């Protein structure tokens, strides 16, 4: 009897692991080489001594921007957008009713918000919230993620995943599903404030994440999180829509990217790469099986702080790490008066570094990781 029960249980478990429905349909691909923490990404503890500014109302200060008065704004998990003034006081500003992620001020003092639940929003100085775009070609924008604004006013933002809806799965949960599937559901979108039209600039991206205008305004840099790389898409003439690689084979999952001084871009690596995901990249069946395992033992983000600065050629100018996880799940950084304000996916605080001096020589001599 015991043997029959054991055999029956084993059969049921095997059937579950092989056939139970899951939301992902994994696609075979070949993961790039993982350099690990070597060369330009050599391990250090330069982020382990950051100053933490504890938050009281919510967690997850996911992105940052500064207004004309020197206030640093940040978006939070509960829908709040708060700011910290130059004296260090934190003020609650507005709640979008969704999950604001990327934020960027335009030339008129409006805060443009990529809200994962609501689409592309504009928040005026008097706190009026306007939906700029929540669909494209009749299809909903399911996961507005990051945003940047060109000098001419054009707005560029990412829809991280058209399949895995952020509002249904949560932003973190949807990112795990999209990364596991690797189905190319992300896109980079262009919004024209004059015509109020939204167009697709790039598509087929494996979790389209951080967005930053190039310093020369000729292209948009964006992070393809699921493939561990930063790409560039051209904006003008025959280069419009053409995609090229800025840096690939990163040792972690790139999240946000933003312009810094002297031609650099600050890039947040939210977690080290998963050896299991890389090993199973060309095995869709096994990835689907893994998705049926309990959530606690499936691949997930690791608490490791990592911020890098790169130049336009993909050279690594700064490599700041916190292997101790004192401030982890780092999504990006904002350079303000020689310091870095660092954002995070789930932290209960903002982080601020001591002075960071980005010289033109350092920018030019950045090393490309091998």
C-alpha positions as CSV (number, residue, x, y, z in Angstrom):
1,X,0.0,0.0,0.0
2,X,2.7,2.5,1.0
3,X,4.6,1.7,-2.2
4,X,1.5,2.3,-4.3
5,X,0.9,5.6,-2.6
6,X,4.5,6.6,-3.1
7,X,4.4,5.7,-6.8
8,X,1.1,7.5,-7.2
9,X,2.4,10.6,-5.5
10,X,5.6,10.5,-7.6
11,X,3.4,10.3,-10.8
12,X,1.3,13.2,-9.7
13,X,4.3,15.3,-8.9
14,X,5.9,14.4,-12.3
15,X,2.6,15.3,-14.1
16,X,2.4,18.6,-12.2
17,X,6.0,19.6,-13.1
18,X,5.5,18.7,-16.7
19,X,1.9,19.8,-17.5
20,X,0.6,22.3,-14.9
21,X,-0.4,25.5,-16.7
22,X,2.0,28.5,-16.1
23,X,1.8,32.0,-17.6
24,X,5.1,31.7,-19.5
25,X,6.0,30.1,-22.8
26,X,9.8,30.2,-22.7
27,X,11.7,30.9,-25.9
28,X,15.1,29.3,-26.5
29,X,18.1,31.7,-26.7
30,X,21.8,31.7,-25.9
31,X,22.8,33.8,-22.9
32,X,26.0,35.8,-23.4
33,X,29.2,35.2,-21.5
34,X,29.1,36.4,-17.9
35,X,32.3,38.2,-17.1
36,X,31.5,38.1,-13.4
37,X,33.1,40.6,-11.1
38,X,36.4,40.9,-13.0
39,X,38.2,43.5,-15.1
40,X,36.2,46.7,-15.4
41,X,33.7,45.1,-13.0
42,X,36.2,44.0,-10.3
43,X,34.5,43.5,-6.9
44,X,34.8,46.4,-4.4
45,X,32.9,47.9,-1.5
46,X,32.7,51.5,-2.6
47,X,28.9,51.5,-2.1
48,X,29.0,49.9,1.3
49,X,29.4,53.2,3.1
50,X,26.6,55.2,1.6
51,X,24.4,57.5,3.7
52,X,20.9,56.2,4.1
53,X,18.0,58.6,4.2
54,X,15.2,56.6,5.7
55,X,11.7,56.9,4.3
56,X,8.5,56.9,6.4
57,X,5.6,56.5,4.0
58,X,6.6,53.7,1.6
59,X,9.4,51.8,0.1
60,X,11.1,51.4,-3.3
61,X,12.4,54.8,-4.4
62,X,12.7,53.5,-7.9
63,X,13.7,56.6,-9.9
64,X,14.9,60.1,-9.3
65,X,15.0,63.6,-10.8
66,X,15.8,67.1,-9.7
67,X,13.7,70.2,-10.2
68,X,14.9,73.8,-10.8
69,X,14.9,74.5,-7.0
70,X,17.3,71.6,-6.2
71,X,14.6,69.3,-4.8
72,X,15.2,65.6,-5.6
73,X,12.0,63.8,-6.4
74,X,11.5,60.0,-6.2
75,X,8.8,57.5,-7.0
76,X,7.5,55.0,-4.5
77,X,5.7,51.7,-4.3
78,X,2.5,53.1,-2.8
79,X,2.0,55.5,-5.7
80,X,3.5,58.5,-4.0
81,X,6.0,60.8,-5.6
82,X,7.9,62.6,-2.8
83,X,10.9,64.9,-2.7
84,X,13.8,65.8,-0.5
85,X,14.7,69.5,-0.3
86,X,18.2,70.9,-0.1
87,X,17.9,71.0,3.7
88,X,17.3,67.3,3.8
89,X,13.5,67.4,4.6
90,X,11.3,64.9,2.9
91,X,7.9,66.1,1.6
92,X,5.0,64.1,0.1
93,X,4.0,65.7,-3.2
94,X,1.4,63.7,-5.1
95,X,0.0,60.2,-5.5
96,X,-0.6,58.9,-9.0
97,X,-2.9,56.1,-7.9
98,X,-0.6,53.6,-9.7
99,X,3.0,52.6,-9.5
100,X,5.2,55.5,-10.7
101,X,8.6,54.3,-11.9
102,X,10.6,56.6,-14.3
103,X,10.3,60.3,-13.7
104,X,11.7,63.3,-15.6
105,X,11.0,67.0,-15.5
106,X,10.2,68.7,-18.8
107,X,11.1,72.3,-19.7
108,X,7.8,73.6,-18.4
109,X,8.2,72.3,-14.9
110,X,5.9,69.3,-15.4
111,X,7.0,66.0,-14.1
112,X,6.6,63.3,-16.8
113,X,6.0,59.9,-15.2
114,X,6.2,56.4,-16.6
115,X,3.6,54.8,-14.4
116,X,3.6,51.0,-14.7
117,X,-0.2,50.7,-14.0
118,X,-1.4,53.9,-15.8
119,X,0.9,54.7,-18.7
120,X,2.7,57.9,-19.5
121,X,1.5,60.7,-17.2
122,X,2.2,64.4,-16.7
123,X,2.1,66.0,-13.3
124,X,1.9,69.9,-13.4
125,X,3.4,72.1,-10.8
126,X,-0.1,72.5,-9.2
127,X,-0.3,68.6,-9.0
128,X,-2.8,68.1,-11.8
129,X,-2.3,64.7,-13.2
130,X,-2.9,64.2,-17.0
131,X,-2.7,60.9,-18.9
132,X,-0.6,61.5,-22.0
133,X,-0.6,57.9,-23.3
134,X,-2.0,54.6,-22.0
135,X,-2.4,52.8,-25.3
136,X,-0.8,52.6,-28.8
137,X,-2.4,51.3,-32.0
138,X,-5.4,50.3,-29.9
139,X,-3.3,48.1,-27.5
140,X,-2.8,49.1,-23.9
141,X,0.6,50.1,-22.6
142,X,0.9,47.4,-19.9
143,X,4.1,48.3,-18.2
144,X,5.4,51.9,-18.7
145,X,8.8,51.7,-17.1
146,X,11.3,54.6,-17.7
147,X,11.2,57.9,-19.5
148,X,13.5,60.7,-20.7
149,X,12.9,63.9,-22.6
150,X,14.8,65.3,-25.6
151,X,15.9,68.9,-25.8
152,X,13.2,69.5,-28.4
153,X,10.5,68.2,-26.1
154,X,9.9,64.8,-27.6
155,X,9.3,62.1,-24.9
156,X,10.8,58.6,-25.0
157,X,9.7,55.9,-22.7
158,X,9.7,52.1,-22.4
159,X,6.9,49.6,-22.3
160,X,8.8,46.8,-20.5
161,X,6.4,44.0,-21.4
162,X,3.2,44.0,-23.5
163,X,2.4,40.5,-22.2
164,X,3.0,40.5,-18.5
165,X,0.8,43.3,-17.2
166,X,2.4,45.1,-14.2
167,X,-1.0,45.8,-12.6
168,X,-1.8,42.1,-12.6
169,X,1.5,40.6,-11.5
170,X,3.1,43.6,-9.7
171,X,6.1,45.3,-11.3
172,X,8.6,42.9,-9.8
173,X,6.5,39.8,-10.5
174,X,5.9,40.8,-14.1
175,X,9.7,41.4,-14.6
176,X,10.5,37.9,-13.4
177,X,7.9,36.3,-15.7
178,X,9.1,38.3,-18.7
179,X,12.7,37.5,-18.0
180,X,11.9,33.8,-17.7
181,X,10.0,33.7,-21.0
182,X,12.4,35.9,-23.0
183,X,9.8,36.5,-25.6
184,X,10.8,40.0,-26.8
185,X,7.6,41.7,-25.5
186,X,9.2,45.1,-24.7
187,X,9.4,48.3,-26.8
188,X,10.7,51.9,-26.8
189,X,8.0,54.4,-27.5
190,X,8.1,58.0,-28.7
191,X,5.4,60.6,-27.6
192,X,5.0,63.8,-29.4
193,X,3.6,66.5,-27.1
194,X,2.5,68.6,-30.1
195,X,0.5,66.0,-32.0
196,X,-0.2,63.9,-28.9
197,X,0.7,60.8,-30.9
198,X,2.6,57.8,-29.7
199,X,4.7,55.7,-32.1
200,X,6.9,52.6,-31.7
201,X,10.6,53.4,-32.1
202,X,12.0,49.9,-31.3
203,X,10.3,46.6,-30.4
204,X,11.2,42.9,-29.8
205,X,13.1,43.9,-26.6
206,X,13.5,41.5,-23.7
207,X,12.3,43.6,-20.9
208,X,12.7,47.2,-22.1
209,X,13.8,49.1,-19.1
210,X,15.9,52.3,-18.5
211,X,15.8,55.1,-21.1
212,X,18.2,58.0,-21.5
213,X,18.8,60.6,-24.2
214,X,22.3,60.5,-25.6
215,X,24.3,63.6,-24.8
216,X,24.4,64.6,-28.5
217,X,20.6,64.2,-28.8
218,X,20.9,61.9,-31.8
219,X,19.8,58.7,-30.2
220,X,18.2,57.1,-27.2
221,X,20.1,54.6,-24.9
222,X,18.0,51.9,-23.3
223,X,18.5,48.9,-21.2
224,X,17.5,45.4,-22.4
225,X,17.4,43.9,-18.9
226,X,16.7,40.3,-20.0
227,X,19.8,40.2,-22.2
228,X,22.2,42.1,-19.8
229,X,23.0,44.9,-22.2
230,X,22.6,48.6,-23.1
231,X,21.4,49.4,-26.6
232,X,21.2,52.6,-28.7
233,X,18.4,53.4,-31.2
234,X,18.9,56.2,-33.7
235,X,16.4,59.1,-33.9
236,X,17.1,61.0,-37.1
237,X,17.4,60.4,-40.9
238,X,18.5,57.0,-42.1
239,X,19.7,56.1,-38.5
240,X,16.1,56.3,-37.2
241,X,15.1,53.0,-35.6
242,X,18.5,51.4,-36.1
243,X,19.7,49.6,-33.0
244,X,23.3,49.1,-32.0
245,X,25.0,47.7,-28.9
246,X,26.6,50.2,-26.4
247,X,27.8,47.6,-23.9
248,X,26.8,44.0,-23.4
249,X,27.8,41.0,-21.3
250,X,27.1,42.9,-18.1
251,X,27.5,41.0,-14.9
252,X,24.0,41.9,-13.7
253,X,20.5,42.9,-14.8
254,X,20.6,46.6,-15.9
255,X,17.6,48.7,-14.7
256,X,17.6,52.5,-15.0
257,X,20.1,54.7,-17.0
258,X,20.5,58.4,-16.7
259,X,22.7,61.2,-18.0
260,X,25.6,62.3,-15.8
261,X,28.2,65.0,-16.2
262,X,31.0,65.1,-18.8
263,X,29.3,62.6,-21.1
264,X,28.7,59.7,-18.8
265,X,25.6,57.7,-18.2
266,X,24.8,56.2,-14.7
267,X,23.5,52.7,-14.9
268,X,22.0,50.6,-12.0
269,X,22.4,46.9,-11.9
270,X,19.5,45.7,-9.8
271,X,20.9,42.2,-9.2
272,X,23.7,39.9,-10.2
273,X,22.9,37.5,-13.0
274,X,21.4,34.1,-12.3
275,X,23.5,31.1,-13.1
276,X,20.5,28.9,-13.3
277,X,18.7,31.2,-15.8
278,X,21.9,31.4,-18.0
279,X,22.4,27.6,-17.9
280,X,18.8,27.0,-18.9
281,X,18.6,29.8,-21.6
282,X,18.4,27.3,-24.5
283,X,16.1,24.9,-22.6
284,X,12.5,26.2,-22.8
285,X,11.0,23.0,-21.3
286,X,13.2,23.2,-18.2
287,X,12.5,26.9,-17.7
288,X,8.8,26.1,-17.8
289,X,9.4,23.3,-15.3
290,X,11.3,25.8,-13.0
291,X,8.3,28.1,-13.2
292,X,6.2,25.4,-11.6
293,X,8.4,25.2,-8.6
294,X,7.5,27.1,-5.4
295,X,8.3,30.8,-5.8
296,X,10.8,30.7,-2.9
297,X,13.2,28.4,-4.9
298,X,12.8,30.0,-8.3
299,X,15.4,32.4,-9.6
300,X,15.0,35.9,-8.1
301,X,16.9,39.2,-7.6
302,X,19.8,39.0,-5.1
303,X,20.5,41.8,-2.7
304,X,23.6,43.3,-4.1
305,X,24.3,47.0,-4.7
306,X,26.0,47.9,-8.1
307,X,26.2,51.2,-9.9
308,X,28.4,51.9,-12.9
309,X,29.0,54.8,-15.2
310,X,29.7,54.3,-18.9
311,X,30.6,56.6,-21.7
312,X,29.1,56.7,-25.2
313,X,31.5,54.0,-26.4
314,X,30.5,51.6,-23.6
315,X,33.6,52.2,-21.6
316,X,33.2,51.7,-17.9
317,X,34.2,54.9,-16.1
318,X,33.0,54.1,-12.5
319,X,32.3,50.7,-10.9
320,X,30.7,51.1,-7.5
321,X,29.6,48.0,-5.6
322,X,28.1,46.8,-2.3
323,X,28.5,43.0,-2.1
324,X,27.4,43.3,1.6
325,X,23.9,44.4,0.4
326,X,23.9,47.3,2.8
327,X,21.9,49.1,0.0
328,X,20.8,46.6,-2.5
329,X,18.5,46.0,-5.6
330,X,20.0,49.3,-6.9
331,X,18.0,50.6,-9.9
332,X,19.9,53.7,-10.8
333,X,21.6,56.9,-9.8
334,X,21.1,60.7,-10.1
335,X,24.2,62.9,-10.1
336,X,23.5,66.1,-8.0
337,X,26.3,68.6,-7.0
338,X,29.0,66.0,-7.2
339,X,27.1,63.4,-5.3
340,X,25.0,60.4,-6.3
341,X,21.5,59.8,-5.1
342,X,20.9,56.1,-5.5
343,X,17.5,54.5,-6.1
344,X,16.3,51.0,-5.3
345,X,13.6,48.5,-6.1
346,X,12.6,47.6,-2.5
347,X,14.8,49.6,0.0
348,X,13.2,51.6,2.8
349,X,15.6,54.5,2.2
350,X,17.4,56.6,-0.4
351,X,21.1,56.4,-0.5
352,X,23.6,59.2,-1.0
353,X,27.3,58.8,-1.8
354,X,30.2,61.1,-0.9
355,X,31.6,63.3,-3.7
356,X,32.0,61.7,-7.2
357,X,34.2,63.6,-9.5
358,X,33.7,62.8,-13.2
359,X,36.5,64.3,-15.1
360,X,36.7,64.6,-18.9
361,X,39.8,62.5,-18.8
362,X,38.1,59.7,-16.9
363,X,35.2,59.8,-19.3
364,X,37.4,59.5,-22.3
365,X,39.5,56.8,-20.8
366,X,36.7,54.5,-19.6
367,X,37.6,50.8,-20.2
368,X,35.3,48.5,-22.0
369,X,34.8,45.3,-19.9
370,X,36.1,42.2,-21.6
